[in-house]
Amino acid sequence: MLAFLVRALGVLIFAASFIALIADGIRSLASDALVLTPLGQTWFQLMPGSLNLLQAVVQRYLHPYIWDPIIVTVLLWPTFAVGGVLGILLMLAGRRRRRRTVD
């Protein structure tokens, strides 16, 4: 059951990243220049308070170095790339394992 939920979450994240790729492609065609929306901008547009909350939690309870440069670097990457990689990793983690039979 857990594997199914992980796989389903991976599919949803991968689908959302594909939508972000389509949106960036449309913006690129409209502006005649390559437009790649960073993950941080997308996150802030969807849930502005949660990004600031995450920063405070990471810096206070984990370590400030984890926020800057590690998480800040990931937030600057294109949304479709981060979502695509995360979605694929979750789908792989939730896949069914085949049992090997010995003849």
JOGI-V590017 format. One record per residue. N is the residue number from 1. RES is the residue in one small letter. SS is DSSP state (2 for helix, 1 for strand, 0 for the rest). PHI is phi as a letter, one per 30 degrees, with the letter a starting at -180 (999 if undefined). OMEGA is omega in whole degrees, 0 to 359 (NA if undefined). Layout:
((N/RES/SS/PHI/OMEGA) (N/RES/SS/PHI/OMEGA))
This chain:
((1/m/0/999/179) (2/l/2/d/179) (3/a/2/d/178) (4/f/2/d/180) (5/l/2/d/178) (6/v/2/d/179) (7/r/2/d/179) (8/a/2/d/177) (9/l/2/d/177) (10/g/2/d/178) (11/v/2/d/179) (12/l/2/d/180) (13/i/2/d/179) (14/f/2/d/178) (15/a/2/d/178) (16/a/2/d/178) (17/s/2/d/177) (18/f/2/d/176) (19/i/2/d/177) (20/a/2/d/177) (21/l/2/d/178) (22/i/2/d/180) (23/a/2/d/177) (24/d/2/d/178) (25/g/2/d/178) (26/i/2/d/178) (27/r/2/d/179) (28/s/2/d/178) (29/l/2/d/181) (30/a/2/d/184) (31/s/2/c/183) (32/d/0/h/177) (33/a/0/a/180) (34/l/0/d/180) (35/v/0/c/176) (36/l/0/b/182) (37/t/0/d/179) (38/p/1/d/180) (39/l/2/e/180) (40/g/2/d/179) (41/q/2/d/179) (42/t/2/d/180) (43/w/2/d/182) (44/f/2/d/178) (45/q/2/d/182) (46/l/2/d/183) (47/m/0/b/187) (48/p/2/d/183) (49/g/2/d/185) (50/s/2/d/179) (51/l/2/d/177) (52/n/2/d/178) (53/l/2/d/178) (54/l/2/d/179) (55/q/2/d/180) (56/a/2/d/181) (57/v/2/d/181) (58/v/2/d/182) (59/q/2/d/183) (60/r/2/d/189) (61/y/2/c/179) (62/l/2/c/178) (63/h/0/a/180) (64/p/2/d/180) (65/y/2/d/179) (66/i/2/d/179) (67/w/2/d/181) (68/d/2/b/29) (69/p/2/c/191) (70/i/2/d/184) (71/i/2/d/178) (72/v/2/d/178) (73/t/2/d/179) (74/v/2/d/179) (75/l/2/d/178) (76/l/2/d/178) (77/w/0/d/179) (78/p/1/d/182) (79/t/2/e/184) (80/f/2/d/181) (81/a/2/d/180) (82/v/2/d/179) (83/g/2/d/179) (84/g/2/d/180) (85/v/2/d/179) (86/l/2/d/179) (87/g/2/d/179) (88/i/2/d/179) (89/l/2/d/179) (90/l/2/d/178) (91/m/2/d/177) (92/l/2/d/180) (93/a/2/d/182) (94/g/0/c/182) (95/r/0/d/179) (96/r/0/d/178) (97/r/0/d/177) (98/r/0/d/177) (99/r/0/d/179) (100/r/0/d/178) (101/t/0/c/180) (102/v/0/c/180) (103/d/0/d/NA))
